[in-house]
């Protein structure tokens, strides 16, 4: 396996470890990723003895360019050398208490250290000492699991997950990222231990969720989260989308699987994490707005509006950023039906202008979301929608070129209105501005200062205001 350890850093660590007469191994994700041919810059090195002493010797050999950081409390040290980050730790034996992720740590052997790892594919180690340089230590047949695309815990999964329940999320995340399967006992242990996830911080859960969201096909992760029962605990609002009811012979689609199809669909088009979140949450308001109407069948009136309102609570609960990223997701959810509704009607210039005005710079993302939302199994319907969509896109382009609505700035400012008519700041100023905006969006006047100003005089007259006169 020596061919995998070409970087000269491994020779330097090897020499330092031999000089200190310490057993030393590369372990964990870096070794896994070598076999998976994935690029990785984070190297974990485990030594039998003090990891800090070894890191100090390595940093000294690397010279000035290396940056050494020692974490005395954890007994670990990090050496940064250009884009490589090497973490040094002494081999450990850990035992856990029931209510905490914080283990009681004792010094141990390599075997102890491998035992305490989450999955067999993450417990692979390559020896760095000169005599055994490149030797693979694989006590749990991790390489076989890796070739068979299987995630399995090294020990009894109930112990591994109970020790550190974050590993349940990690398992599902690895299954999604790598397109692996959870071995049946490992899978069942997640279901049994699911409620232990409650001792994990929301930030860590969200971090794993984001990694699932960034995968090529996040649906795999969400189906596993649902099947193990974790989804019910961490995102019950998404679970509530599941199920298809039929009444009087009229059914509606299962919005959970529809949502996952939209999510996978959008992942083919964009890496934008927040657009992906928008896809996951686009129908989140449906369960709360679902009604059966004898005439109309199933309806979900205002689900986009209710969905928009639900998002702050979901983001807050998961400790996702409640800043402009959240606002963007809210906007996408609230507008997600607009382009499709538009394409069903006659596509008027005025409706296109209003859509451009409301979506602003996010119009292209909104179109991507809306197009991914077309998941009908009826090919005729899909064809019709897609061709209507082409029309909407064409119209959007034409109108944008002509009217520049995307970054709409009112061509007449409030100050100009106040100065022209000698008005104080009052609601009338707002009303005049709104009428000008509406006239532009409805195509009554062009989006230009001169035309807007003339229109301003016209409206002012309607309101009984003359230039330079005070409002009575
Ligand atoms: N590990 C573990 N249990 C955890 C976290 C980590 O057993 N809850 C072990 C695994 O052996 C893992 C190694 O520590 O391979 C390094 O962890 P980390 O850097 O978090 O993950 P990677 O496996 O490297 O994968 P990724 O970088 O994709 O998270």
Boltz pocket constraint, residues with backbone or C-beta under 6 A from the ligand:
constraints:
  - pocket:
      binder: B
      contacts: [[A, 27], [A, 28], [A, 29], [A, 30], [A, 42], [A, 44], [A, 116], [A, 117], [A, 118], [A, 119], [A, 122], [A, 123], [A, 164], [A, 166], [A, 167], [A, 170]]
      max_distance: 6.0
